[in-house]
Amino acid sequence: MFESLFTPKTIAIIGASRHSGKFGHTILANLVAGKFAGKIIPINPQTAEIMGLPCQADIRAVPDKIDLSIIIVAKSLVLKAVNDSIEAGAKAIIINSTGFKEASEAGGKLEEKIAAICTARQTALLGPNCLGLINTGHRLNVLYAADMPKAGSISMISQSSTICTAFLRQMQRRDLGMAKVISAGNGAQLSGIDLLKALGQDKQTKIIATYLENISSGDNFVKSAEDASLHKPVIILKAATSEAGRRAVAAHNGVSVSMDTAYGAAFKRAGVIRAMTFGDLVDLTVAFAMQPLPTGNRVLVITNAGAPGIMTVDAISKNGLLPGYLNSLEAAALRDGLPEAVTIYNPVDLLGDAGPERYEQAVRIAMASKNIDAVIVILAGRIDGASTETALAISKNAKGTKPLLVSFFGTENDKIRALLRDAGIPAYNAPEQAVNALKAMYEYVTWRLRPPRVVTRFRVNRRRVERIIFRKLRAQSPIISEVKAKDILKAYDFHVPAGGIARNAAESVDIATRIGYPVVMKIISNEIIHKGDIGGVRLNLTNRQEIIDAYDLMMLRVQRHIPDAIIDGVYIEKMLDSGLEAALGMNRDPKFGPMLVFGLGGVFVEKLKDVAFYLAPITFDEAVQMLTTTKSYKNMLDTRGREAAHLTAIAQCLQKISQLSTDFPEISELEINPLIIGEAGAEPIVVNARLKLKAVNDYMRE
């Protein structure tokens, strides 16, 4: 299938045109100009030849077997052109025509019909609403509005035609070669996932850059991206990260978009390098294409100005990298022959009058140092008349085993940039860009070197959970009360305070006497989610009379605020000592499945929104990573050294939620807030929990 698309021997162009500027003329001209070695057959009933190539009136009349058919006709003629192409033997079809899913519901239905026909006949379909593709290794250029780039190792997949051509121009400006460039369009049959899988296996492709608006299958995406990332960097710019952006995508290509947090979690799992802007996409691709991967995170900055050097070291520290330092012998070698005012630590400040000799000496020593994993060189202000010599001095040591990146700082110079480019050194306009590129490279290396994923399976009582969920589904009641939610969590080895359900004040006293004072009283009702807002929670009840008074007052307040609420009773629960509060949970994303959530309880979750996300199933190491990536992680530290106990306890709770959510796809939402973490060695205790099931009809459809 992909062979006919990427390496066809015979190409037919239905809608080839004699008129310059027309889509059908440009595609044909690109093929000819690119020196495609195969056979090109223009299909146009109104002329005998175009560009010296004989035309056919109908693709079915072509005596040769067609490998690839390119369709550039009005939407109303596309279906016939597809059927005619398949009848002529085409095993791959590119539809450049527009007016399908991106335009109307009727266009979407036509697109689905065409895709179904191609799938049934085992014919690859790219598009519709796409620009086409380039394969430099086959001298194949059927991409509208783009000259054939030089051959190289970068491949591009884009769901946007504009991003596709803009990225290609940026690579050409930097004289970087391309392997394949693919405009996916609407992805009616061949989706971005299919193309990612193909490029992951493509020997010519060493780096995959992608512009993504939406994907069709979360599970397939994660698997394909992870398989590709194991062998080559996959850099993705994900659009529609805001609510307004998601609505724009729906209008642009006729699809809804999943939560951006889910995409972030999926990228993290799959080892995808995420670009946040188009500039990032270009910067990261350039760094991966031009430089070796770092073996560590120690970065040395070499500069000729103090302020930008200090700013760069700050950026290094803020981005999870480490400032690197030369050892005493290397520092002495660097000091030799330099002015006394030169700083030889980090940043290495060569002073404003630094010429090529100082730069060459500093870069050479830094690139040879075993204490340094990457080097950033800053060219700031005005480089004295030796700009060419300075660039050449830096370039002398560029062919090492560690990354060397250059940043201009108020000294933009096309000649220097060209010399550095020819030496394989990326040059950025700001130091932060260079640091961001190194961070991405180091994180990718770390992901590649991670230990094999081992998902722990805890011994649990699944049958107990099945009974609770089955009863709820049968009753068509998706909300599971706190009491039953805690029963489910107990079945999965969570610890909950002792307690029981009471239907009146007397029963409340009996339960409190049995479990011991002090106790908590909570209202039980599916209609009341936020109990505390209406007086549905009373804390620290210490005797019989307090319980009776609390019960009477609670019923009065509930009656006043929600008179129609069905009250199932109150839950009397042992009052806990204070401790570290964490909030854990799961939200089932429609594309990617169960997405785990962690944050410290209270203000950190509710007001600071300091939370981490990860896709289930999750390993212990991944659970720990969730905790340590939150800003509030430092608040888990105390003077008694309980951090390790806290980490282990919460990480295991996240693993149990992961197991529960993968075992039971019926669960759509789960929240534990707070989970109390006490003294080292003590089990975390679930104080409050809520759980929601999918609507019965939604579950049955699956």
C-alpha positions, 0 to 999 in steps of 0.5 A, a space after each residue: 500500500 505505502 509502496 505505491 504511495 511513496 515509490 510509484 512507477 507510474 503516476 496518473 494526474 486526473 485534472 492535469 492542466 495547461 494553465 500556469 497557476 492551476 493546481 493540476 499544472 503545478 503538480 505536473 510541473 513539480 513532477 517534471 522539474 523534480 526529474 521523476 524517473 517513472 512514467 507520468 500520464 496527464 489525464 485531460 480530455 480537452 488537450 492532447 499534450 501538456 509539457 510535452 507529455 501525451 494526455 489521455 482522456 480517461 484513466 481507464 484507457 491508459 494501457 499501463 498499470 497505474 500505481 498512483 492516481 492524483 485527483 484534482 477535480 471538482 468535488 462532484 467528480 471525485 467519486 467517479 475519479 476514485 472508482 475509475 482509478 481503482 479500475 485502472 489498477 491504482 493502489 494509491 490515490 491522492 485527493 487534492 480536491 476540497 469541499 469534504 468533511 472540512 466544508 459540510 456534513 454532506 461533504 463528510 458523508 461523501 468523504 466516508 464513502 470514498 474512504 470505505 471504497 478505497 479500504 475495501 479495494 486495499 487502496 491507500 488514500 491520502 487526503 482529501 483536502 491535502 497538498 500531496 507529498 514529497 519523497 526525495 529518495 524517489 525523486 517524487 514531488 507531488 506537493 503543491 507549491 513546493 520545489 524539490 528539497 535536497 535529500 536528507 533525513 528529516 520527514 514532516 507530517 502535517 494536518 495543515 497545508 500552510 504549516 507543511 509548506 512553511 516548515 519546508 521553507 524553514 528547513 530549506 533556509 537552513 540547508 537541511 535535507 528532507 526525506 519525506 514531506 506529507 500533507 495529510 489533509 482530512 485523513 479520511 483513510 490514512 491518518 496521521 497515526 498511519 503515516 507516523 507508523 510508516 515513517 517510524 519504519 522508514 530507513 531514510 527518515 531519522 527525525 519525524 516532525 509533525 503538526 497535529 490538530 487531532 487524532 482518531 484513536 488514542 491507543 493506536 497513537 500512543 503505540 505508534 508514537 512510542 514504537 517510532 520514538 524508540 528509534 528516532 526523535 518524534 517532534 510534535 506541534 499540537 494545535 488547539 490547546 485552548 477552548 477557542 482553538 478546539 472550536 476552531 479545529 472543529 470548524 477547520 476539519 470537522 472533528 472534535 478535539 480531546 483535552 489538551 492535558 490528555 495529549 500532554 500525558 500521551 506525549 509523555 508516555 510515548 516519548 514524544 518531544 512536544 513543541 509548544 510553538 511553530 518556532 519550537 518545532 523548527 528549533 527542535 528539529 534543527 538541533 536534533 538534525 545537526 547535533 549529537 544527543 547529549 549523554 548527560 545534563 551538564 551544560 557549560 556556557 561560553 560568552 563574551 558578555 556577562 548578562 546574557 551568560 548569567 541569563 543562560 545559566 539561569 535558564 539552564 537551572 530552571 529547565 531541569 539541566 545543570 550548570 557544568 564546571 571544568 575540573 582544576 586542570 581544565 580550568 588552568 588550561 583555559 586560564 593560560 594566556 587569557 586576561 586576568 579579568 576572564 571568568 573561567 567558571 560558568 558562564 565562562 566570560 571571555 570579555 567583550 573584546 574576545 576574538 577568535 583565539 579566545 573562543 577557539 581555546 574555550 570551546 576546544 577545552 569545553 568540548 574535550 571535558 568529561 565534566 561537560 555534556 553540552 556547550 552553549 556559545 553566546 556571541 553578544 554585542 559587536 564582534 570586532 571585525 573578525 566575525 568570520 574568523 570567530 565563526 571558523 574558530 568555533 567550528 573547528 571543534 564542532 565535530 565532537 560527541 556532545 552538542 554545541 549550540 550558538 546563540 546570537 545576542 544582538 549580533 545577528 550576522 548572516 555570514 556567521 550563521 552560514 558558516 556555523 550552518 555549514 559546520 553543522 552548528 545550530 544558531 539561535 536568536 536567543 539563549 533560551 531557544 538553545 536551552 530549550 533545545 538541549 532540554 528536549 534532547 536530554 529528556 529524549 535521551 532519558 526517556 530512551 534509557 528508561 528501564 522497561 515498563 513493569 506495571 505492578 498488579 496488586 491483589 484485589 477483590 474484583 468481585 466485590 467491585 463488580 457487584 457494586 457496579 453491576 447494581 448501579 448500572 442495572 439501576 441506571 444510576 451513574 453516581 456512586 455515593 461516598 460510602 460505596 465509593 469507599 467500599 470499592 477503594 477498600 476492595 483495591 487495598 485502600 484504607 478508609 476510616 472505620 464507620 457506618 451508615 445511620 438512618 437516625 440520631 440514635 443509630 448515629 450514637 450507636 456507631 460513634 460509641 462502637 468506633 470511638 470518639 471523636 467522629 465525623 458526620 456526613 450526609 448521604 445523598 446522590 443529589 448532594 455533591 458538595 456537602 460542606 456548602 450546605 452544612 452536610 458535614 460536621 467534624 470533631 463530634 466528641 459525645 452523644 449530645 453533640 451527635 444528636 444536635 448535629 444530626 437534627 441541625 444537618 437534616 434541617 439545613 439540608 431540607 432548607 437548601 435542597 428540599 427535594 433531595 433523597 436522603 439515604 442517611 448519614 455516614 458516621 466516620 472516625 475523625 482522623 489526626 491531621 497529616 499531609 493531604 493529597 488529591 488523587 483521581 482519574 478522568 477517562 478521556 474519550 480518546 486516550 482512556 483513563 488519565 490519572 491526576 495528582 496534586 497536593 490537597 486543599 489550596 494546591 489543587 483548588 486554587 493553584 491548579 498544581 496538578 500532574 497527569 499521566 495515562 494509565 496503566 502506570 508504573 511505580 517510577 512513572 507514579 513517582 515522576 507524577 509527584 515530583 513534577 508538581 510545583 508543590 512537591 517541595 511542600 512534601 518535605 519536612 525536617 523528619 525525613 519522611 519524604 521517601 515514605 510519602 512518595 512511596 505511599 502516594 505512588 502506590 495509591 496512584 498505581 492502585 487507581 490505575 489498576 482499578 480504572 483499567 480493570 473497570 472501563 465502566 468508571 468514568 471519574 474517580 476522585 480521592 480528596 483528601 488522602 491523608 498521609 501520616 507518619 512514616 510506615 502508616 498507611 494513607 487513609 481515604 477521607 473523602 471519595 467520589 466515583 462516577 460511572 459512564 452512562 449506561 447507553 454510552 457503555 453499551 455502545 462500546 
